[in-house]
Amino acid sequence: MMDRRRYIRYKINLKGKAATTRGYCVPIEILDISIDGAKLKTDQDFPVEKKENIYLIIKWNYPIKAESEIKWIEKENFNTYFGVQFTRMSNEDKEVFLSNIANHAISNISDIYFR
C-alpha cells in the first residue's frame, strides 16, 4: 500500500491528553508526529470511532492544543493506537508547534549532511 502522507513523520516520545466531545479524557503518548498529524497510544479505555473529532493537548515545551480527526484505530493487547489528522489549531499554538517540528527535524538530520 502506498503511503499517502504529505509530510514526513518524525518518531518522538511526547505526553499529552485526548478528549472526546462527550467528555471522555485519557492520557496519551505521541509516538510519531508530522505537520498535519500524529500516531497516538493510550493504555486506557477510550471509546472513539474513525472520523470522530477529538481534542488534544500535546506537551511539547508548551502545551499545544489541537482539534483532530481520527483516521484509524488499532487495539493491541491493553493498548489503543490511533492516527489523527490535525484539523484546527490557534495561530499561537501553530507557531509554537511548527517551530518545535522544525527544531526536531534539524536535530535529526544525519551527520553526513554536515561533513
N, C-alpha and C positions, 0 to 999 in steps of 0.2 A: 504494500500500500504506500502511495506517495505521500510525503509529509506536505500538508497544505499551509503550514505556518508561514507568516510573512516575516517574522523576526526571529533572531537567534535566541534560543533559550539558554540560560545560564544555571548550572547546578548551584544551589545555595542552601543554607540552613538558617531559616528565619522562623520566628514565632509570630503568632497572631491570633485573631479570633474571627469566627464566621458566625453570622446570624441570619435567620430567615425573617421574612416579613410576618411570620406567625409567632415570632418571639423565641424560637429555639436559638441557643447560643452555645458554641463549643470552642475549645482551644484548638488551634491548628498548627501544623508545621508546614512551611513553604519549602518544597523540595527543589523546584526549579521555577524560574521566572523569566519573563520577557517584557518588552514594552507593552504588549497587549494582553498578556495572560499569565497564568501560573498553574503549577501542579501542587495540590494541597493534600494533606493527610490529617486525619483525626482518629483517635482511638476511642472516641465516644459516639454514642448513637446520635446520628444527625439525619433526621427524616427529610431528605430533599430528593428532587427529581430533576432529570435532564431538562434543560431550558428554563429552570426556575431561577429567579433573580435572588441574590443574596448580598449581604453587606459584609465587607471585610475590613479588618484593621490589621495592617502589616507593620510589625515593629521593626523598623529599619532606620536607625539613627533618629527617627522622629516617627510618631505613629501616623501612618498614611491610611486614609480612609478611601475605599473604592467600592462602588457598586459593581456587581459582576453577574454574569450569566453562566450557569453550569452547562458545560459542553459534554461531559462524560462522567460516569461514576463507576467505580470498581470496588467491590468489597473483597477483602482478603483476610482470612482469619478474623482477628478482632479489630482490624483497621478498615477505614473507608478512605479511598483515594478519589480525588475528583479534580477535573480540569476546569478552569474558569477563564472566561474572556472578560477583561475589564470593560465596563460599559460607561462608567461615569466617575470622574474624579474632580475635585475642586482644582482651580488653577494653582493654588499654593501647594496642594498635595502632589499634583502632576509635576510641578517644577522640582520638588524635592525627590520624587520618585525617579524622574529622568536623570537627575544628577547622580543618584545612587546607582542606577543601571550603568551609566557611562563610567563611573569610577570603578565599578565591579568589572566591567568589560576590560578596561585598561589594565587593571591589576591581574587579569588572567591571560593577557597576551603572552605568547611563548617568548622565551628569551632569544630565540632565533631572530626575531624581528629587530632586536636591539644590538646585534653583533656588527 
